[in-house]
Each structure stands twice: as structure tokens, then as C-alpha cells.
């Protein structure tokens, strides 16, 4: 992609991130555990398609939107809501700090790993490993989480 052609997928990624607003609403209504598992599966599928299958610019634009929606709009938001519900109310601030640190610290390390994998294997293989295989760890963690350990706050339905 020339630099100007790369700007549109980046902008579209940002529009996907805006899905955080309706996803946050849904995370208050439905099982965060189930929503996270579905988001991990969706992110794995879109990552595979983006780096291994789809090459047309319009396909990359659609996948960029989905990546923004799934990573920033779903995984970040739902995990944040889930973490807050898995701790005592007086620990929410600490849990929030741990959440942000646990996302951005590994992101910097995974960037270095990704760059090394790209040099060794190429983009498609590196993306498959980082974006399509590693999320399996998240799915396993969610499968180990018991719904009974999540504080469910009763909603006043107006």
C-alpha cells in the first residue's frame, strides 16, 4: 500500500472502535464471558482473513472496521467491564489499573515478537501466530471463569 492508500483502512479501523458504545451497553445486559469468547473468535477469523486471504482494498477496509470493532470496541470494553465485576467494589480502581497495564505492557512486547516473526516467516505467518493463535489463551481463560464468580448487578429496566 502506498501511504495515502493506507490512511483509509486506518480511519475505518477508528470507526470500528466507535462500536465500543453499543458494545458497552450490551456488556451490561449479557454475559461478558460469552461475549469475550465470541469476540476472540471473531478477531481470530478477521485476522486470518486480513493477513492470509483478502487482498483487495475494499476487503481490507471491511476487515479494518471489523478489527477496530473487535479489538478496541469489544475485547477492550468487555474485558474492562468483566474485570470490574470480578473484584470487590473497593478494588475497582486497582483492577482498572491492572487491566490497562495488562493490555499495553504485553502489546509492546508482542510488537517486538511480531517484528521478529515477520523477519523470520513473513507477514502472513507472523500474523497467524500473533493474532490468530494467541487469542486461544484468552478463550481458555474465559472457559475457566465461572459465571457464578462474576458479580451481577440488577438492572432497573425503565
N, C-alpha and C positions, 0 to 999 in steps of 0.2 A: 504494500500500500504506500502510495506517496503521502507526504504529511497532510495534505488537505483532505485526502480521501479517508484518513484515519480519524478525522475530527467528528464525522457524523456518527460512527459507532460509539465513540466516547460520549457524545452528547446523548445518544439514545440510551446508553448504559445509565446515565444520570436520571433519565425519565423513568427507567425501570426501578431505580432506587426510591422514587416517589410512591411506589406501591406500599411503602412502609406504613403509610397512614391507614389504608383499609386492612392491611395485614395485622397491624396492631389491634384494630377493632376485633378482627376475627380471633386473634390470640387471647382476647379477654372472654371470648364466648366458647371456644372449642379447645380440645386437648392440645396443649403446646407440644407434648411428646409426639403425638401423631403428626402434627403439622411440621415439626422439625424433621421427622423421618421422611415425610413426603418432599420437603424442601431439599434435603440431602440427595434424595434420589433424582429429583428434577435438576439439581445443579450438576450431578454426575453426568446425566444424559446430555444436558446442553453443552457441558464442557467437552464431552466426547465429540458431539456433532460439530462444535465450533473449531476444534483443532484437528479433527481427523476426517470429516466428511464434507461439510459445507464450505464452498469456496467462493460462491457468488457474493458480490457486495450486499445485495438485498437479504441474503440468508444470514450473513454476518451481522447485519443491522438487527434483524429479528432476534438472533441469538444474543446480541449485546443487550437488548432490552430484557430478555429473559434472565441473563446473568445478573444484571443490576437488580432485577426484582428478586431473584432467588438468593443472591448473596447478601446484599445490603437491605433489601426490602423484607426478606423473610428470615433467613438464618440469623442475622444480627438482632432483629427486633424480637423474634420469638424466643431466642435463647436468653435475651435480656429479661423478658417477661417471666420466663421459666425460672431463671436464677433468683429473681426477686421472690418468687412464690415458694422456693425451696429453702429459704432461710427465715429465721425469726424476724419479725418486723424491726427490731432494734439492730439488726445486722445488714439491712438493705444497702446502706451506704458502702460498707466494706465489700459486700458481694458485688456491687456495681463497679467498684474499683478493680476487683479481681476479674470481672467479666471483660472490661476494656483492656486490661493488661494481658489477659489470656488470649485475646484476639490479635492485638497489634505486635506483641513480642514474637509469637510464632510466625506472624506474617513476614517480619523482616528476615527471620531465619529461613522460612520457606522460599523467599525470593532468592536468597543465595543458593539454596539447594536447586531451585528451578533453573537458575542460570548455569549451574554446573551440569545439570542433566541435559539442558539444551545443547551445550557444547559436546557432550558425550553421545547423545542419542538423537538430537533434533527436536523440533518444536512439538510434533505430534506425540512422540513417546513421552517427552517430559510432561506435557500437559495431561496425558493419560494418567501418569503416575501421581502427579500433584493434585490434580483437580477431579479425577475420576476414581482413583483408588483410595486415597487418604480419607475421603468422606465416609468410607466404610467404618472407620474408627468412631465417628460421630453416631452413625446408625447403631453400632453395637452398644455405645454408651446409653443411647436413648432406650434401647431394648432392655437394658439392665435397670433403668429407672422405673420404680413402681409408681403408678398413678396415685396410690394412697399416700406417698411421701410429698406430694405437691399440695400446698395449701390452696383450697378452692374458696374463693371469695364469692359469696352470694351476690348476685346482681339484682338491683331493683329494676324491673322491666317497666318502663314508663309507656 
